[in-house]
Structure formats: structure tokens, C-alpha cells
Amino acid sequence: MELVVLAGGIGSRFGGLKQLSPVDGEGNFILDFSIFDAIKAGFNKVVFVIKEENYKIFKETIGNRIEKYIKTAYVFQNNDNIPESFNVPKERSKPFGTAHALLAAEKDIDENFLVINADDFYGREAFFDGANFLKNKLSENESLMICYKLKETLSDSGNVKRGICSEEKGILQKIEEHEISLIDKNLVARSLEKEPSQWKNIIGNELVSMNMIGFNKDIFKYISKGFEEFLEENKEELSTAEYFLPSMINKLISEKKLFMKVIKTDSKWQGITFKEDLENFKNFIKNEKISQKYPKKLWN
């Protein structure tokens, strides 16, 4: 089993490269803990999808720490892999989103794989949930979504965006992006995919995707074809359009080309969306080490 880490994003609301903010006294990042947990769950290779300009800092920090524990590869997300029939505007330097980032990793993937974000802490149990599914022989259409309860994925520092998942009998039907807010002590959400969209009360037990997704390696033929269709559909808006994993998944599900099992994890999610979240996460990790969930020195 292999792990694909989407690590190309700059956290604009956070104010910097939040993936590389130390969260403990040993200089480890959130990502160190995710990889530590993935190794415990049986993953034997990690592929980082990064911006080329960030390669040196990735290699000199987390790469040097983990390479003796797990096979490691680096791939760059850029706009060089766009089909020749499409002209990307010269002013666009930003890549085309999370599904495009995953496509960049295709040549380095040989087995069933799990996708995660670099700046999310998923909890060890979630990696075991993913591993138990991916250890099986999967058809090219079989996939996995690890889902969390919405109320467990919020920030005290501001509104967040979450993909709320609809499922039937444990199979994902759709992901719909919402903005989530706390107004007058009431948890409310509004769809970002419907216009006009009104705030509505929610209870917080809704299932959400945090981009922890498992695939058979043969999924890439669908992602590649879907990317070409996306470019064709958005050829007049290629300066701003983005090819996101949720929209790709929704399209493949609607075409019955993808069947995605939903696993509701009890694992504790943590993230750093705003600067204020960093101190909270540091305290969380400190307590995890006190309880001996993680060793004082993560990498010896």
C-alpha cells in the first residue's frame, strides 16, 4: 500500500507554508505524525506531490527524517502535463487543483493507495481503517472515503469549508461543498454549489470528507480522461478553473464508473486552517506524547 500526500498548497489564510510549521519541540510537522501513523498501519511508500520550488525544504526536513523508515518519492505539480490541444494562459502559474495534483503522481504509484492532505492530522485509527480496505484486491472501480463527523472538524477561529457526504447503505452518493459557521451558538451551513444558497441549521453529526481517500491504481485512466473533459468544458476559463477531487468523484459516481465505500471513523481529526489553530495543535500533540500515543522523539 502506498500513501500520496497532497502538499502543494500555500495556506493563504494561515499566512505561509503551513505544512512546514513545527508542532513540537523536535521540529516535527503535522505530516511527520501522519507518516508515522501510516507506517504503523502498514504503508510502505509515500509520494509527495509538491511545488518544485519547495523540493529542497521538503527534502532537507521531513524527507531526511523519514527516508530510512519508508520508501519516498517526490513529484511536482505544474502545468507541463496539459494536453497540447489546450492552451494554458501565460498568466496562469497556479496548477489545476487537487485532482490534477493526484494525476501528477501517476507514474510513481504501483499499488492500491491512500490520498491525504499534508496539513491535516487524521489520527492513527483512520490509517488502519484505510489499510484494512486497501489490503484487499480491489477492482478498478472500488474506492474508499474515510469520513468524520462535521462537528469534529471545526475551527474555533473562523468559518471553514467542508464537503458534506451523502451515502446510502455505506456507499457514497455525492459530496457537496458547504461553508460552515457558528452563528448565535447555532451551527449553520450553506451550500457553495447552489445559487442562491441560504444558511440552514445543522446538527453537526453530518459526515464530511477531509480528502482521505483510497483508490486502486487503475483509477488514473478515469482521472486522466476526466481531466481532458474538464479542460474542454472550461476551455474559455482556463485562467481560473480548477479540477478538484470532490467534483471528479461526483462525476465518476454519477457515471457509475466509481463505487466508493464510506467508512465512518472515530479517529480524532485536527487541522491548522488559521494561525490560532497552531497553538491548539501543539497542545494536542503534547498531550498525545504524555499519554504515550507517540514517542517523545518521533524519529530516532
C-alpha positions in Angstrom: 0.0 0.0 0.0 1.2 3.5 -0.8 0.5 6.9 0.5 0.0 10.0 -1.7 0.5 13.3 0.2 -1.0 16.4 -1.5 1.4 19.1 -0.3 1.4 21.7 -3.0 -0.9 24.3 -1.3 0.1 27.5 0.3 -2.1 28.3 3.3 -3.2 31.8 2.5 -5.5 32.2 5.5 -2.7 30.8 7.7 -0.2 33.2 6.2 2.6 30.8 4.9 3.6 27.3 4.1 1.6 25.8 7.0 2.6 22.2 6.1 6.1 23.1 7.3 5.3 24.7 10.7 6.9 22.8 13.6 4.3 21.4 16.0 6.6 20.1 18.8 9.9 20.7 20.4 11.7 18.3 18.0 10.7 20.3 14.9 8.2 17.8 13.5 5.4 18.9 11.3 1.8 17.6 11.2 2.9 15.5 8.2 5.5 13.6 10.3 2.7 12.3 12.6 0.6 11.2 9.6 3.5 9.3 8.0 4.4 7.8 11.4 0.8 6.5 11.7 0.8 5.3 8.1 3.9 3.2 8.7 2.3 1.7 11.8 -0.7 0.8 9.6 1.5 -1.0 7.0 2.0 1.6 4.3 5.4 1.0 2.6 5.8 4.0 0.3 5.0 7.7 0.3 4.7 10.0 -2.7 4.8 13.7 -2.0 3.1 16.0 -4.6 4.7 19.4 -4.1 5.7 22.5 -5.9 9.1 22.3 -7.5 10.3 25.3 -5.6 9.6 23.6 -2.3 11.6 20.4 -3.1 14.7 21.5 -1.2 13.0 22.3 2.1 10.9 19.1 1.9 13.9 17.0 1.2 16.1 18.6 3.9 13.4 18.4 6.6 10.8 15.7 6.5 12.5 13.7 3.7 15.7 13.3 5.6 13.8 12.2 8.7 11.6 9.5 7.1 13.6 8.1 4.2 15.2 5.4 6.3 11.7 4.2 7.5 9.7 4.3 4.3 10.3 4.4 0.5 9.9 8.1 -0.5 9.3 9.8 -3.9 8.7 13.4 -4.9 6.7 14.6 -7.8 6.0 18.2 -8.9 2.6 19.5 -9.7 2.9 22.0 -12.5 1.2 22.8 -15.8 3.6 20.9 -18.0 1.3 17.8 -18.3 -1.5 19.7 -20.0 -2.6 18.1 -23.4 -1.1 20.0 -26.3 -4.6 20.8 -27.7 -5.2 23.2 -24.8 -3.5 26.5 -24.3 -3.0 27.5 -20.7 -2.9 31.3 -20.4 0.6 32.6 -19.8 -0.5 34.5 -16.7 -1.6 31.3 -15.0 1.1 29.8 -12.9 -1.2 28.1 -10.4 -1.8 24.4 -11.0 -5.3 23.0 -11.7 -6.4 21.7 -8.2 -6.3 18.5 -6.1 -7.4 16.0 -8.8 -4.8 17.5 -11.1 -2.2 17.1 -8.2 -3.1 13.4 -7.9 -2.7 12.9 -11.6 0.9 14.2 -11.2 1.7 11.2 -9.0 0.5 8.5 -11.6 3.9 7.3 -12.7 5.1 6.7 -9.1 2.1 4.7 -8.0 2.3 0.9 -8.3 -0.2 -0.4 -5.7 -3.5 0.5 -4.0 -3.0 3.9 -2.5 -4.4 6.3 0.1 -4.6 10.1 -0.5 -4.2 12.6 2.3 -3.6 16.4 2.7 -0.3 17.4 4.2 -1.8 19.8 6.6 -4.4 17.6 8.2 -4.0 15.2 11.2 -6.2 12.2 10.6 -5.4 10.0 13.6 -3.9 6.6 13.6 -7.2 4.7 13.6 -8.1 6.3 10.3 -4.9 5.0 8.7 -5.7 1.5 10.0 -9.3 1.9 8.6 -7.8 2.7 5.2 -5.2 0.0 5.3 -7.8 -2.7 6.1 -9.7 -1.8 3.0 -6.7 -1.3 0.7 -5.1 -4.6 1.7 -7.8 -6.3 -0.4 -7.6 -7.0 -4.1 -9.7 -4.1 -5.5 -11.4 -3.7 -8.9 -10.5 -0.5 -10.8 -13.9 0.9 -9.7 -13.6 0.2 -6.0 -12.6 3.1 -3.7 -12.8 4.3 -0.2 -13.8 7.5 1.6 -12.8 8.0 5.3 -15.5 10.3 6.8 -15.5 12.3 10.0 -18.4 13.9 11.9 -18.7 17.5 10.9 -18.6 18.9 14.5 -15.2 17.2 15.0 -13.6 19.1 12.1 -14.3 22.7 13.0 -12.0 25.6 14.0 -12.7 28.0 16.9 -11.0 30.7 14.8 -13.4 31.2 11.9 -15.6 29.7 9.2 -14.5 26.5 7.4 -15.4 24.8 4.1 -16.3 21.1 4.3 -17.6 18.6 1.8 -20.7 17.0 3.3 -21.2 13.4 2.2 -24.5 11.7 1.3 -24.4 8.0 1.5 -26.8 5.0 1.1 -26.0 1.7 2.7 -22.4 2.6 3.2 -21.8 3.8 -0.5 -21.1 7.4 -1.3 -23.7 9.1 -3.4 -22.4 12.7 -3.5 -20.1 15.3 -1.9 -21.4 18.8 -1.7 -19.2 21.7 -0.6 -20.5 23.8 2.2 -19.4 26.8 4.2 -19.8 26.1 7.9 -20.3 28.8 10.6 -21.4 29.2 14.2 -24.0 32.0 14.4 -25.6 32.8 17.8 -24.3 29.5 19.1 -26.1 27.7 16.3 -24.2 25.6 13.8 -25.2 26.5 10.3 -24.2 25.6 6.8 -24.8 26.9 3.3 -24.1 25.2 0.0 -21.3 26.6 -2.2 -22.7 24.7 -5.2 -26.2 26.2 -5.3 -27.2 29.8 -6.1 -28.7 31.4 -4.2 -27.8 29.4 -1.1 -29.4 30.1 2.3 -27.9 29.3 5.7 -29.6 26.3 7.3 -29.3 24.8 10.8 -27.3 21.5 11.0 -26.7 19.2 14.0 -23.0 18.5 13.4 -23.2 14.8 13.0 -23.2 15.0 9.2 -20.4 13.1 7.6 -17.7 15.1 5.9 -14.7 14.3 3.7 -11.3 15.6 4.7 -9.6 14.2 1.5 -8.6 10.9 3.0 -9.5 8.7 0.0 -8.3 5.2 -1.1 -8.1 4.0 -4.7 -7.0 1.2 -6.9 -4.0 2.4 -9.1 -6.2 1.8 -12.2 -8.2 4.9 -11.3 -5.8 7.1 -13.1 -7.2 6.2 -16.5 -10.5 7.8 -15.3 -8.8 10.8 -13.7 -6.8 11.4 -16.9 -9.8 11.2 -19.2 -11.8 13.3 -16.7 -9.1 16.0 -16.8 -9.3 16.3 -20.6 -13.1 16.6 -20.3 -12.7 19.2 -17.6 -10.3 21.2 -19.8 -12.7 21.0 -22.8 -15.7 22.1 -20.7 -13.7 25.0 -19.2 -11.5 26.0 -22.2 -12.8 29.6 -22.0 -11.9 29.8 -18.3 -8.5 28.1 -18.1 -7.0 31.1 -16.3 -9.1 30.3 -13.2 -10.8 26.8 -13.5 -9.7 24.1 -11.1 -10.1 20.3 -11.2 -10.9 19.2 -7.6 -11.1 15.7 -6.2 -14.8 16.1 -4.9 -16.1 17.2 -8.3 -14.1 14.4 -10.1 -15.5 11.8 -7.6 -19.1 13.1 -8.1 -18.8 12.9 -11.8 -17.4 9.3 -11.8 -20.1 8.2 -9.3 -22.9 9.7 -11.4 -21.5 7.9 -14.5 -21.3 4.6 -12.4 -17.6 4.4 -13.0 -16.7 4.6 -9.3 -18.2 2.9 -6.3 -16.9 4.5 -3.1 -17.3 2.8 0.3 -17.8 5.2 3.2 -16.1 4.3 6.5 -17.1 6.4 9.5 -14.1 6.8 11.6 -13.9 7.6 15.3 -10.4 8.9 14.8 -9.6 12.4 16.0 -9.1 14.9 13.2 -7.0 18.0 13.8 -6.1 20.7 11.3 -4.4 24.1 11.0 -6.6 26.5 9.0 -5.8 29.7 10.9 -2.7 30.8 12.8 -4.6 30.5 16.1 -5.1 26.7 15.4 -1.3 26.1 15.5 -1.1 26.5 19.3 -4.1 24.3 19.9 -2.5 21.6 17.8 0.8 21.9 19.7 -1.0 21.3 22.9 -2.9 18.4 21.4 0.4 16.7 20.4 2.0 17.4 23.7 -0.9 15.5 25.4 -0.6 12.7 22.9 3.0 12.3 23.8 2.3 12.4 27.5 -0.2 9.6 27.0 2.5 7.7 25.1 0.5 7.6 21.9 3.6 8.9 20.2 7.2 8.7 21.5 9.0 11.8 22.8 11.3 11.6 19.8 9.2 10.6 16.8 12.2 9.6 14.6 15.2 8.1 16.3 
